[in-house]
Amino acid sequence: MSDESSNTLVNYISTRGRAPVLSFEDVLLAGLARDGGLYLPETWPVIDPETIASFAGRPFAEVAVEVIGPFTGGSLTHAQLTEMAQGAYATFGHPATTPLVQIDPQTFVLELFHGPTLAFKDVAMQLLARLMDHVLTKRGQRATIVGATSGDTGGAAIEAFRSSERVDVVVLFPDGRVSDVQRRMMTTPTETSVHAVAVKGTFDDCQALVKAMFNDHAFRDRVNLSGVNSINWGRIVAQVTYYFVAAAALGAPDRKIVFSVPTGNFGDVFAGYVARRMGLPIELLVIGSNQNDILPRTLETGVYEMRDVVVTSSPSMDIQISSNFERFLFEASGRDGDLVARQMQMLAQGRRFVLTEAQAAALRMEFGAAGASEVEVAATIRDTLSASGYLLDPHTACAVHAAKAVLETRGCGDTARVILATAHPAKFPDAMQHITGARPGLPERLSSLMSAPERYPVLNNDLKDVESFVEKISRAAGATA
Ligand SMILES: *Cc1c(COP(=O)(O)O)cnc(C)c1O
């Protein structure tokens, strides 16, 4: 980021074309656009080939500043962004932040799970927390973040915001329905700005409560409610960094690379699409789904059609609406917000819509896709372990499976491929034991997790109960400020 580019204003527009144009700072705090759409920058900044080549061997935080800086407009200085990136990635337990591990002559695993909660969501959340604190401090405001989690997002949010000066976080999780490791990551931090709350209900109940709080406008204003789910642009942009880091380490821009990505909400793989728009020569982006294969089906048929969610060994991908796919639909239609709004309305009413010819063609050109059955996930984990000694978690295994299924037929059989490893296998000990017969141990630095005292209230599935809890802890509401 040069000093000139940091002063160029970047505008953000909604995928449905009817929301106000916002600045980077406003987009961070807004999350969803007022017309129901998702925000994207008006134009894509481009990084020239010499700069891409220069990323090889540089610290992760430095590359993050180069990649993210052009999106921030005039809201941050180079020094401020550098300090935030260094703070964010100092929380990682590996000197390379996201190391590459070679598992066969062509295949490299990009380990994104060395953050505090052992899943890739730490990469974005750690930076987002610092960015939000910065904006709120500048504006003299406080905010309250409320989210629902089925496991990974809640822990990453609590870890990221635990020392926040400006933000209180409340994460709702379904009582008794997250793993012990996942629950303890949310309930053992001792700071009073972060709160995990067990709700007597399902994940869907938790999500419905969050939605109801956002729709209760008086409450929303009282606590200055904000969100950090995967549609927040700040999370997407922070994920672009590791595509550049990995590709440069393997010889980009002179060598083309394939990326294969475990995919649920389409946020991570969309960050790869952004990297490509910014000039990174990516040969193909592979969407690795589990049995919930709405995206592979869409690529094949040109019809986006929801089915019921199936429970799998890769729970963070057990979803049927890939929210960030809307961003790609907007891009692939020549940024036709009216069309995207109509398609999303059809989806809400009839659980399906048909892609235009142009959207379907762009989808097939930019991406490959395959879904893995539970049998295929288990076979991939066992085969990889016996061939290379490397232990994949079930999410990452879906991406390995998809790369195998897709690359030969797409003419990329000889291209070097990077598999994004989104979780550490120790985060899913029961599934791993079932598949391999052994329980992977937690990394040394988390050795106290299973014995640290927990703290969390158990609340009824009741909006008033949850709202009064949030209001009690919210500093934005003036309770303890
Ligand atoms: C969230 C998550 C995913 C899916 O990422 P999206 O950005 O939603 O596609 C994959 N693997 C793990 C371990 C996750 O936590």
The ligand as an SDF file (V2000), in Angstrom:
LIG
                    3D

 15 15  0  0  0  0  0  0  0  0999 V2000
  -16.4960  -22.0430    8.0670 C   0  0  0  0  0  0  0  0  0  0  0  0
  -15.7310  -23.2610    7.6540 C   0  0  0  0  0  0  0  0  0  0  0  0
  -15.7230  -23.7400    6.3190 C   0  0  0  0  0  0  0  0  0  0  0  0
  -16.5420  -23.1010    5.2170 C   0  0  0  0  0  0  0  0  0  0  0  0
  -16.0640  -21.8510    4.8320 O   0  0  0  0  0  0  0  0  0  0  0  0
  -16.9830  -20.8760    3.9380 P   0  0  0  0  0  0  0  0  0  0  0  0
  -16.2500  -19.6110    3.8650 O   0  0  0  0  0  0  0  0  0  0  0  0
  -18.2900  -20.7790    4.6970 O   0  0  0  0  0  0  0  0  0  0  0  0
  -17.1790  -21.5390    2.6150 O   0  0  0  0  0  0  0  0  0  0  0  0
  -14.9200  -24.8270    6.0240 C   0  0  0  0  0  0  0  0  0  0  0  0
  -14.2100  -25.4670    6.9700 N   0  0  0  0  0  0  0  0  0  0  0  0
  -14.2020  -25.0580    8.2530 C   0  0  0  0  0  0  0  0  0  0  0  0
  -13.4080  -25.8300    9.2560 C   0  0  0  0  0  0  0  0  0  0  0  0
  -14.9600  -23.9400    8.6520 C   0  0  0  0  0  0  0  0  0  0  0  0
  -14.9370  -23.5380    9.9500 O   0  0  0  0  0  0  0  0  0  0  0  0
  1  2  1  0
  2  3  1  0
  2 14  2  0
  3  4  1  0
  3 10  2  0
  4  5  1  0
  5  6  1  0
  6  7  2  0
  6  8  1  0
  6  9  1  0
 10 11  1  0
 11 12  2  0
 12 13  1  0
 12 14  1  0
 14 15  1  0
M  END
$$$$
